[in-house]
Amino acid sequence: MNYARLAAAAAAAWIVDGLYGFVVYGNLMADEFALYPGVFRPLEAMNAKMPFLFAGLLLAMLAATYIYVSMRKGTRAAPGFPRARASASSWGCSWPV
């Protein structure tokens, strides 16, 4: 297992997720959040917790990448575990054996 490539994939997923969150939740849905101040926290309260959010996201991306890579070791799927199932399982899908 190449840990440098694993870290690069996790970092890329972390950046994409951060950009998506900024665009969708920070810009596109900001007006909707402002309509319900009793439900959603004010922007200042959310910004105070952002470092914890990004640290948790990076840790989660590292874990998800490691799980995905460990399921897909080598070029062939493990016997009795077809490639389609390995891919579907990595995305949280499951079905009976």
N, C-alpha and C positions, 0 to 999 in steps of 0.2 A: 504494500500500500504506500503510495507516494503522499506523504503528509503535506508537502508544499502545495501540491495540486488540490488536496482536500481543503486546505486553508484558503486557497485562492477561490475555489468554488463557493465556500461558505461566505467569504468576504463579498463576492459578487452578488450572491443572493441577499446578503444583508443590505448592500447599497441599493439594490433594486427595490427591496421591501421598504426601505427608508424613503426613497424617492416616491414610490407609490403612495405611501402614507401621507407624505407632505402634499402631494398634488391633490389627492382625493379628500383626505380629512382636513388638511390644513387650508386648502383653497376652495375646492368645489362645494364642500359641505359646511363651510364656516357660517354661512348665513342661516342654515337650518339649525345649527347648534345654538346660535344666538337667540333663536326664537323660544328656546326652552331652557332658560337659565337655572330652573329648579332641577332639571334632569342632568344636564351636562355641566362639568366644572368650568370655571372661568379660565381663560387662556393663561393667565399668570400662574394659576395653580397647576395646570398641566405642564407648563414649561419648566417648573421646578422639579418635576419628576422625569423629564426627558432623558437625562443620563442613565437612569436605572432602566428605562424602557429600551434604550439602544444597547446597553450591556446585556440585558436579558435576551434581546433579539439576536445578538451575535452568538451568545451561548446556545440558543435554540437552533440557529442555522448550522453551527458546528456539529451539534448532536444529530440533526436531521441528515446532514451530509455524510457523517460517519456511518449512520444506520444504512443509508442508501448504498454507499460504497461497499459496506461489509456484506450486503445482500447480493451485490453484483460482482463479486470477486472473480477475476479471470475473464476470459472471453466467452465462455459457455456457461449456461445456467446449470445449477446443481441438478443432479439426477432427481427426478420427481418434483422438481420446482421449476416449471417452465419460465422462460424469460418474460412472457406477458404477465404471469402472476407475480414475479419479482417486481416488475415495474408497477403493477397495480397495488401491491402491498406497500410499496414505498410511499404511495400517495394516500394511504389510509383506507384503501378499499380492501374488503375481504369477502371471501365466500367459502362455503363448506368444502372440505377436502374430498 
